[in-house]
Amino acid sequence: MKKLFALLLTLCLLLSPISAYAEPAESLEEPLSVTLDVLNRGADAFYGCDVNISIPDFIALGFELGDACDVVLENDLYRYEFKSVPFYNGYYTKTGDPLLCAYGYAVKENRGENYQYTRTDYPYLRFCFNNREMWNLLHLTTDMKCTITLVEQGGYEYEQKLVGGLTYSKDFEDYEAKNGITKEEVFANFRAVKSDAMKENVLFRSASPFDNANNRAPYVNELAKANGIDYVLNLADSQAKIDKYKESDVWSELDYSQKLLDNDQVCLMSMSAAYEGAAYQAALVKGLNSALEHNATKILFHCTEGKDRTGFVGLVLESLCGASYEEMLFDYMVTYDNYYNLTEASDKTAYDYIVELKFNDMVNYLLTFDPSLEAKGDGTYDLAGVTPENFATAARNLLAKAGMSEDNLQALTALLKK
């Protein structure tokens, strides 16, 4: 009986597909993976985390822009797992979605020797949520480890190729006047916010007149002076940041910006990019209340580039006045024309992608503040059926919920609306 059992066992092993086809363990290829220290909260508006590797070094390991990666953040108290995270050179995900970000990074030899990088202050790879405060929401700390594993090479290649070229020069000479807008206005991303519902030349938006990281502050300074700006909503900066800017060589050129600061005509709001958050919205109300208290007649609002934080504030203020969807979309996308020469005519596919990814994402969030509207199953709205009155109701409700009084809502509307 024992011999028969041994014989049957031998036959089973010989016939087993595992024994017949299994490769030696050492021949199995390990996935590309790296474990890194979490260094600190990212130093920009997205409140993600920097990890201890430079962007070129991360790419040198074998990761490429457009890859899909699994990411794990952990320490003794917390473990967070994120599946199929894109690695992009810009914030090309929906609000709240995670990404590994190399903002503005491009391989120089692929774009010519004169190519200008968008940013120089991303010394490390950044992991974050788009427009949400990952560092605060997940209670991240510097004792955490971040493990990044490649799961699909080129998994987001289409999206990366579609809009990954949206990087811009910091050199004034690379820009030109267009559409009745001066070269200086294009470079500074400076303009009056316009709609049929709004008073002319009361509300302006731009890049920063204080932070010269992108070489635009002197141009905004001159345009603010020429347009008689008498109050500035500085969405980006704290006093500590302003003090650091004062150490730069260019600060002496910013005479009008300095004058506004010295005369208490600037509200430093130090907002993150998390426009859905209570802190962002409370800071917005604080700034608007301050402008009203100072009897402002010409208000400039800005962040660093005048794109993301500025974009949502513009949407709220235009909506409050009863601007149409088309007017607000036009104003928002002027920024992409100014920085990247992206228009509906130049590249409709990329243009439509940005509209849906960025602008409509903001619009759909704002519309949650109008209880008369019913969202579709995916949480978005039928924008073709949304009226200027719906936008105005949503903006009023957002500002009221964030603490703006009815008197100040009326005063703000009277200031901006025809």
Disulfide bonds with the S-S distance in Angstrom:
none
